[in-house]
C-alpha cells in the first residue's frame, strides 16, 4: 500500500518526538497536540511519510546501499 521512504533513524526520532508530545499534551492539558503524535506514530508504524513522497525524498536505505 505504502512504499517505504523512512529509515530507522528517522523512525526512532519520530517515535521519541511522539512520546515527548504526548507527555507535554497531558501535563499542559493541550489535548489537540495528541493529533500530531498520532500522525507521527502512524508514520513510524508504516515507515511512510507523505511529505517525503511529495518532495521525492527518502531516508530509507535501498538493498544496493546496504550491501556496500
Order of alpha helices (4+ residues) and beta strands (2+ residues): alpha-alpha-alpha-alpha
